[in-house]
Each structure stands twice: as structure tokens, then as C-alpha cells.
Amino acid sequence: MRAAASASPGRFWPVGEAAQADYETLRGQVLATATLPDCLAAARFARRGLAGLIAWPAAEPVFHAELVGAARPPWTPYDDPRLDALAAGYAVLLDAATTLPTHIPMEVHR
């Protein structure tokens, strides 16, 4: 194993974009074999560099979602903080909808 491969740090978080997935795949291949693989992402990287990977990623976008639980408060028929949070979320959406422009200039459509 080469010194560069053994000294390279691992990823601390999951890949979040298609261009990053292409880059990480190419990086792993180059560190393992010292050559670019024969694939579309490698050809774009060889021809256009990192900008080519970012502008035209070959991989599908990766979406990562995580569900985090919360401690439920004791139930009471008079006050439910979950309904308060839901109402606050809808209020944000309604406020955002009222601040949208009602007329879009024709220059924006071009």
C-alpha cells in the first residue's frame, strides 16, 4: 500500500451530492490502483477537471434523511405542544406565501 493511501483520512459524513459521489469513487480507485477507471466520470474529470465533475455529475443524487425522536410531554387535554409546533410551522408557510410576488416580470421568464 502506498503512503498516500494509508495517510488519507476517511469520510466523517455521508456523501451528499452526486458530484461528491463521483469524486469519492474516482479518489478511491486512484488510491487503490494509481490509475483512473474507464468510466464517464473519469473521462469528464480527465477532460474538464473537478469543474467537469461538479457541472456534469454522472452519479445519481444522494439524499440522506434522519429521523430524530423527541421526549413526549405528559398528556393533557388542555395543552398539546405538538399542535403548537404544527401551528407555528403552518404560520411560517402562510407568511412565506403572502410575501411572494404576485406578478413576475417577463425578463425573469427568459
C-alpha positions as CSV (number, residue, x, y, z in Angstrom):
1,M,0.0,0.0,0.0
2,R,1.3,3.4,-0.9
3,A,2.0,6.0,1.8
4,A,-0.6,8.4,0.4
5,A,-3.3,5.8,0.6
6,S,-2.6,4.9,4.1
7,A,-2.3,8.5,5.3
8,S,-5.6,9.7,3.6
9,P,-8.3,10.3,6.1
10,G,-11.7,8.7,5.8
11,R,-15.0,10.5,5.4
12,F,-16.7,11.6,8.6
13,W,-20.2,12.2,7.0
14,P,-22.1,10.6,4.1
15,V,-21.8,11.8,0.6
16,G,-24.5,14.4,-0.1
17,E,-24.2,15.3,-3.7
18,A,-23.8,13.4,-7.0
19,A,-20.6,15.2,-7.9
20,Q,-19.1,14.3,-4.5
21,A,-20.1,10.7,-5.0
22,D,-18.3,10.7,-8.4
23,Y,-15.2,12.3,-6.8
24,E,-15.1,9.9,-3.9
25,T,-15.4,6.9,-6.3
26,L,-12.6,8.2,-8.5
27,R,-10.5,9.0,-5.5
28,G,-10.8,5.5,-4.1
29,Q,-10.0,4.0,-7.4
30,V,-6.9,6.1,-7.9
31,L,-5.7,5.5,-4.3
32,A,-6.1,1.7,-4.8
33,T,-4.7,1.3,-8.3
34,A,-2.9,4.6,-9.2
35,T,-5.0,4.8,-12.4
36,L,-8.3,6.4,-13.4
37,P,-11.1,3.9,-14.1
38,D,-12.6,3.6,-17.5
39,C,-16.0,5.4,-16.9
40,L,-17.9,8.5,-17.8
41,A,-16.9,10.4,-14.6
42,A,-13.2,9.6,-15.1
43,A,-13.4,10.9,-18.7
44,R,-15.1,14.1,-17.6
45,F,-12.5,14.6,-14.8
46,A,-9.6,14.0,-17.3
47,R,-11.0,16.4,-19.8
48,R,-12.5,19.1,-17.6
49,G,-11.1,18.6,-14.1
50,L,-13.1,19.0,-10.9
51,A,-15.3,21.6,-12.6
52,G,-16.4,18.9,-15.1
53,L,-17.5,16.6,-12.2
54,I,-19.4,19.4,-10.5
55,A,-21.1,20.7,-13.6
56,W,-22.0,17.3,-15.1
57,P,-22.1,14.6,-12.4
58,A,-22.6,11.0,-13.6
59,A,-23.9,9.6,-10.3
60,E,-27.5,10.0,-9.2
61,P,-28.0,12.5,-6.3
62,V,-27.8,11.0,-2.9
63,F,-30.4,12.1,-0.3
64,H,-29.8,11.4,3.3
65,A,-32.5,11.9,5.9
66,E,-32.5,11.1,9.6
67,L,-35.5,10.9,11.9
68,V,-34.8,12.2,15.4
69,G,-37.2,11.4,18.2
70,A,-38.1,13.7,21.0
71,A,-39.3,13.1,24.5
72,R,-43.1,13.3,24.7
73,P,-44.5,15.5,27.4
74,P,-47.2,14.1,29.7
75,W,-50.6,14.2,28.0
76,T,-53.0,16.9,29.0
77,P,-56.3,17.7,27.3
78,Y,-55.7,21.4,27.7
79,D,-52.3,22.0,26.1
80,D,-50.5,19.9,23.4
81,P,-47.1,21.3,22.4
82,R,-47.2,19.2,19.2
83,L,-50.2,21.2,18.0
84,D,-48.4,24.4,18.9
85,A,-45.4,23.3,16.8
86,L,-47.6,22.3,13.9
87,A,-49.5,25.7,14.0
88,A,-46.1,27.5,14.1
89,G,-44.9,25.6,11.0
90,Y,-48.1,26.4,9.1
91,A,-47.7,30.1,10.2
92,V,-44.3,30.1,8.6
93,L,-45.6,28.7,5.4
94,L,-48.5,31.1,5.3
95,D,-46.2,34.1,6.0
96,A,-43.9,33.0,3.2
97,A,-46.8,32.6,0.8
98,T,-48.1,36.1,1.4
99,T,-44.6,37.7,0.8
100,L,-44.3,36.0,-2.7
101,P,-44.6,38.4,-5.6
102,T,-47.9,38.2,-7.4
103,H,-46.6,39.4,-10.7
104,I,-43.3,38.0,-12.2
105,P,-41.7,40.4,-14.8
106,M,-41.3,39.0,-18.3
107,E,-37.5,39.4,-18.1
108,V,-37.4,36.6,-15.5
109,H,-39.1,34.1,-17.9
110,R,-36.2,34.2,-20.4
